[in-house]
Amino acid sequence: MIPERSASSAPPAGRTLTAKEKYLPSLISVTSVVVVVVVVRRIVVSAEQWPRIRAQFFNIEAMIEVFPAVLRGFGVNMSVWIVALMVIAVWALVLAIFRTLTGPWFAPLRVFAVVYIDLLRGLPSLLMVLLFGFGIPALQIPGLPRSSLFWGATAMVLSYSAYAAEVYRSGMEAVHDGQRAAAKALGLSQWQTLRYSIVPQAIRNVIPSLLNLAVALQKDVALLSVVGVRDAVREAQIYTARTFNYSSLIAAAVLFLAATIPMARLTDYVARKDRERRLQRTA
Amino acid sequence: MDRVTVDRVTKYYGDKLVLDDVSVAVQEHEVVCLIGASGSGKSTLLRCIADLVDFNAGQISLDGVSIFDESFGRNGLHKRIGIVFQAYNLFPHMTVLNNITLAPRKVHGVSRSESEQNARDLLRLFGLEGYADSYPEQLSGGQQQRVAVVRALATNPEVLLLDEVTAALDPELIGEVLKIIKDLKDQGMTMLIVTHEMGFARDVGDRVCFLEGGRILEEAPPAQLLSAPEHPRTRQFLQRIIEAGRL
């Protein structure tokens, strides 16, 4: 008989760590990082070109001067991002459902989804933004909005939806076949099977991947600056064009990092939780 | 009277012949067990009867009416024939109660309160009261399979198909599932059961069919088929089961 050991019982004796064993690794890590940082800083600062680099890129006065405009522009970035996210979440799901529908009557929807996803995934987002943001307003079609912001954002939504649709589709395909069999055996229609069984499980499966896309989109909305939308990057460029000082772009960069790094951490956290949930289920 | 009639059904998966001219009938209140090695076509036969897969030739009828007859409507057949799977196939994102009431509410238009009352009654009957608001993953395998049986019963089917319902369970959990199947037999449920539990087939089966290579090789009352099989292949199969200590 193997003696049973409950989860709460103490670890075997002899493994109590001494203070040295406990703290030495962290101490080494901290010290080595500090040493490297100090050395690199010394090298950079002592470089001949450093004063010019600092004046051009890290000019605090310039940053303070431009900050209100860049922040206002960054507000545009974030608003476009949030609205685009919501539209993409819905539209991509619609595309993914179109693509998975079976039955001859749904062939047009299926073909539409396949062609759409192939096209939009194959085109650079920048090209789409230029085409929509400049091209459509230039047509001056009555009844359609003429704002570059609107059309540029639409281009981003169309482009990213193609990727998100594929993410949803992989999530739907990952749902076990037995779920479809059970739904059919209960008499659920194809639509009800998607609505009540496949899609809710698929969404749960793909949330980490969708969050990854959301982080990518968070910085890609800066592409709208090329069609004249006064976002953070555009505002920074305007300042640069006037003063030949690039510190404004660094200011914009700091704002983007302040938004994207927490998002990336959140994504990691959600992905880890998701992995734990799956492990628990198979255990 | 024949409840379910399978008449000369043939099915291919691609080039592979999985059901070869199979005929079997299940009468009202009768329990028929299907035994045979993996890949002999037992599960496929159940799936054909439940209209989960198509077959290439032959006919399957419920009360003398083809399962493809328009008189069943879109969901009539699925209301009258219930099926329980080896892997339970419960919806993991729904509570036990929602798993059970989904089909009555969304397919058959029963009100939420009525379907929930019915579901709670069934849960109590199968010793699962208190689990209505649990999620499947919070239950043991045996409990999940019992919930799957309740879900199949929630639409009051006349015929229940059981597809190796204990094959995925830990040995100590098999008993609780077999017991409720026995209870169902005592209540007169008509059942077609695919099983590897020979002792169970002997207990509940009115008849046992031995399948191999997509054909029913032998069909007899369990006492006869399991103790004195006529066909040499049946004898061989049972011999292997006995050697594995499963009979």
Interface residues (C-beta under 8 A of the other chain):
Chain A: H176 G178 Q179 A181 A182 K184 A185 L186 G187 L188 S189 Q192 Y196 S197 P200 Q201 R204 Q280 R281
Chain B: R47 A50 D51 L52 R74 N75 L77 H78 K79 G82 I83 F85 A87 N89 L90 F91 P92 H93 M94 L102 A103 K106 V107 H108 E137 R151 A152 T155
